[in-house]
Amino acid sequence: MFFGWTMINIEEYIDRTAELINLPLDPEHRPGVVVNFERIVAIAQLVTEFPLPPEIEAAPVFEP
């Protein structure tokens, strides 16, 4: 399980999203898409679980 996602959820998400945006997904490419989404979830987990000190506040507006 990654970040609350199970493999079934990732695969279902890929299938439903491709269907929703009318994106044809060749069966031969699907395993690679699943692997990439697993990597994305793992990276997102590192970011979302990174502890921030309490004095850090979210910026209402991004200013580079």
trRosetta pair geometry for C-beta under 8 A, 3 or more apart (Angstrom, degrees):
i j d omega theta_ij theta_ji phi_ij phi_ji
1 4 7.0 10 170 -114 109 9
1 5 6.6 160 -165 77 69 41
1 6 5.2 -38 -107 -91 83 68
2 5 5.0 -24 72 62 79 97
2 10 7.5 35 47 -57 118 130
2 38 6.3 149 -14 -149 161 69
2 41 4.0 86 128 125 132 130
2 42 5.8 -71 -145 -67 129 67
2 45 6.3 -116 -176 -41 82 140
3 41 5.0 -151 28 -177 125 94
3 42 7.7 -153 -21 -82 112 30
3 44 6.1 15 -88 91 168 104
3 45 4.2 -136 -70 -80 108 103
3 48 7.2 86 -133 49 119 137
5 9 4.7 -137 -156 86 75 128
5 10 5.4 79 161 -56 124 89
5 13 7.7 -38 -142 -12 125 142
5 41 5.5 -94 44 -135 140 149
6 9 4.8 99 50 5 70 102
6 10 7.2 -135 95 -4 38 86
7 10 5.7 -54 -149 35 34 110
7 11 6.3 29 156 -14 67 107
7 34 7.7 42 -158 -172 85 121
7 38 7.9 0 -109 -90 77 114
8 11 5.9 -58 -147 41 30 108
8 12 6.0 29 155 -18 66 110
9 12 5.7 -56 -142 41 29 110
9 13 6.0 35 155 -25 65 106
10 13 5.6 -51 -146 34 29 114
10 14 6.5 30 154 -19 63 104
10 34 6.1 102 125 -146 116 81
10 37 5.1 155 -166 114 113 130
10 38 6.4 37 -158 -71 169 72
10 41 6.9 -83 -96 -33 124 146
11 14 5.7 -51 -149 34 32 111
11 15 6.4 30 154 -16 64 107
11 34 5.9 2 -89 -110 80 120
12 15 5.7 -55 -147 39 33 111
12 16 6.0 26 159 -14 68 110
13 16 6.1 -59 -141 42 25 105
13 17 5.9 21 162 -16 64 113
13 37 7.3 166 83 -168 121 154
14 17 6.1 -59 -140 40 23 107
14 18 6.2 23 161 -18 62 110
14 25 7.3 120 157 -132 100 172
14 30 7.1 125 130 -149 142 86
14 33 5.6 123 -146 128 140 122
14 34 6.3 -89 -20 -82 161 71
14 37 6.2 -123 -68 -28 113 158
15 18 6.1 -60 -149 36 24 109
15 19 6.3 21 155 -16 62 111
15 25 7.7 -124 -109 49 52 147
16 19 5.6 -58 -149 40 31 112
16 20 6.0 34 153 -25 67 108
17 20 5.4 -51 -142 34 32 115
17 21 6.4 5 166 4 66 107
17 23 7.7 -7 124 35 73 126
18 21 6.7 -71 -144 51 24 90
18 23 4.4 -100 -149 72 72 98
18 24 7.5 82 176 -119 112 5
18 25 4.5 -39 -146 -23 159 125
19 22 7.4 20 -176 -79 30 38
19 23 7.9 -74 -38 42 18 72
25 29 6.2 -127 -172 78 73 111
25 30 5.8 84 149 -81 114 86
25 33 6.7 -41 -152 -10 126 162
26 29 4.5 78 66 8 92 106
26 30 7.3 -139 94 -28 48 80
27 30 5.6 -33 -150 0 38 122
28 31 7.9 -49 -180 19 35 98
29 32 5.6 -62 -168 43 57 113
29 33 6.0 58 140 -25 83 105
30 33 5.5 -56 -147 36 35 113
30 34 6.3 37 156 -21 68 103
31 34 5.6 -52 -149 34 33 114
31 35 6.5 34 153 -19 65 104
32 35 5.6 -50 -147 35 34 112
32 36 6.4 33 154 -18 65 105
33 36 5.8 -55 -149 37 32 111
33 37 6.4 30 153 -17 65 106
34 37 5.8 -57 -148 38 31 109
34 38 6.5 36 151 -23 64 103
35 38 5.6 -51 -152 32 32 115
35 39 6.7 33 150 -18 63 103
36 39 5.6 -52 -153 34 36 112
36 40 6.4 39 149 -21 67 103
37 40 5.3 -47 -144 35 38 115
37 41 6.3 41 154 -20 66 102
38 41 5.8 -52 -149 35 30 111
38 42 6.5 31 152 -19 63 106
39 42 5.6 -55 -149 36 32 112
39 43 6.4 30 154 -16 66 105
40 43 5.9 -57 -149 38 30 109
40 44 6.2 30 154 -19 65 108
41 44 5.7 -54 -144 38 30 112
41 45 6.3 37 153 -27 63 104
42 45 5.6 -50 -151 29 30 116
42 46 7.0 34 150 -20 60 99
43 46 5.7 -50 -157 28 36 113
43 47 6.8 30 149 -14 66 105
44 47 5.7 -57 -152 39 37 110
44 48 6.0 23 158 -11 72 112
45 48 6.1 -59 -135 44 28 102
45 49 5.8 11 169 -5 65 118
46 49 6.5 -68 -137 47 18 98
46 50 6.6 40 156 -50 58 98
47 50 5.9 -41 -157 -2 29 116
52 56 4.5 -87 168 57 115 144
53 56 5.4 108 65 -11 73 100
59 62 6.4 108 101 -86 127 46
59 63 7.3 -121 173 14 145 85
